[in-house]
């Protein structure tokens, strides 16, 4: 029984390590994962500042801090911004259903939809990060 538990534990650790190692630290990912952003920003301020991802990390940190400031300055305005972006996202989702998948029109709307979804997720991440 102990041997089975040990094997499961090792397997879970290996999976966690693998998943952690494969996380791509893109600007978009960092903007929706503030804990990772903070950790990576601290790493970039140390000896690891030569990492390839540091310019993206620093830009994401600067932009995230700006959004936090915007929310603190005008919580109602920030909320309106979220609603406006969610409405735009819903409109784009409706447009997606009008075109055949993989058509040029569909792909153009899909790109806009993905960009808009990222904006909404980023704004909601700011709310989550500042509501604790």
C-alpha positions in Angstrom: 0.0 0.0 0.0 2.8 2.4 0.9 4.6 1.6 -2.3 1.4 2.4 -4.3 1.0 5.7 -2.5 4.6 6.5 -3.2 4.2 5.7 -6.9 1.1 7.9 -7.2 2.9 10.7 -5.3 5.9 10.6 -7.6 3.7 10.4 -10.7 1.7 13.5 -9.5 4.9 15.4 -8.8 6.2 14.5 -12.3 3.0 15.7 -13.9 3.0 18.9 -11.9 6.7 19.5 -12.9 5.9 18.8 -16.5 2.9 21.1 -16.6 4.8 23.9 -14.8 7.7 23.5 -17.3 5.4 23.8 -20.3 3.6 26.9 -19.3 4.3 29.5 -21.9 4.9 32.9 -20.2 3.2 35.0 -22.8 2.0 38.5 -22.1 -1.6 37.2 -22.4 -1.0 34.4 -19.9 0.7 36.7 -17.4 -2.1 39.3 -17.6 -4.6 36.6 -16.5 -2.4 35.0 -13.9 -1.3 37.7 -11.5 0.3 35.3 -9.0 2.6 34.0 -11.8 3.2 37.5 -13.0 4.3 38.6 -9.6 6.6 35.6 -9.2 8.2 36.1 -12.6 8.6 39.8 -12.1 10.5 39.2 -8.9 12.6 36.7 -10.7 13.4 39.2 -13.5 14.5 41.7 -10.8 17.2 39.2 -9.6 20.1 37.5 -11.3 17.7 35.9 -13.8 16.9 39.2 -15.5 18.6 37.9 -18.6 15.7 35.5 -19.2 14.1 35.8 -22.6 10.7 36.4 -21.0 11.7 39.4 -18.9 10.7 42.1 -21.3 7.3 40.6 -21.7 7.0 40.1 -17.9 8.0 43.7 -17.2 5.5 45.0 -19.7 2.7 42.9 -18.3 3.6 44.0 -14.8 3.5 47.7 -15.8 0.2 47.2 -17.6 -1.4 45.2 -14.8 -0.4 47.9 -12.2 -1.9 50.5 -14.5 -5.2 48.6 -14.6 -5.2 48.2 -10.8 -4.7 52.0 -10.5 -7.6 52.5 -12.9 -9.8 50.3 -10.8 -8.9 52.1 -7.6 -9.4 55.5 -9.1 -12.8 54.7 -10.5 -14.4 51.4 -9.4 -17.6 52.3 -11.2 -15.8 53.3 -14.4 -13.8 50.1 -14.3 -17.0 48.1 -13.9 -18.5 49.9 -16.9 -15.4 49.0 -18.9 -15.9 45.3 -18.0 -19.6 45.4 -19.0 -18.8 47.3 -22.3 -16.1 44.6 -23.2 -18.5 41.8 -22.3 -21.2 43.2 -24.6 -18.7 43.5 -27.4 -17.6 39.9 -26.7 -21.2 38.7 -26.9 -21.7 40.6 -30.2 -18.7 38.9 -31.7 -19.9 35.5 -30.5 -23.1 36.1 -32.3 -21.2 37.0 -35.5 -19.2 33.8 -35.3 -22.4 31.8 -35.8 -23.1 33.7 -39.1 -20.2 32.3 -41.0 -19.0 28.8 -42.0 -16.1 27.7 -39.8 -12.7 28.3 -41.3 -14.0 30.8 -43.8 -12.1 34.0 -44.1 -14.9 35.9 -42.5 -15.1 33.5 -39.6 -11.4 33.6 -39.0 -11.4 37.4 -38.9 -14.2 37.5 -36.4 -12.6 34.7 -34.4 -9.4 36.7 -34.1 -11.4 39.7 -32.9 -13.3 37.4 -30.5 -10.1 36.0 -29.0 -8.7 39.4 -28.5 -11.9 40.6 -26.9 -12.0 37.5 -24.6 -8.5 38.3 -23.5 -9.4 41.8 -22.6 -12.4 40.6 -20.6 -10.3 38.0 -18.8 -7.6 40.5 -18.0 -10.1 43.0 -16.5 -11.7 40.2 -14.4 -8.2 39.1 -13.2 -7.6 42.7 -12.0 -10.9 42.5 -10.1 -10.0 39.1 -8.6 -6.5 40.3 -7.7 -7.7 43.4 -5.9 -10.7 41.9 -4.1 -8.7 39.9 -1.7 
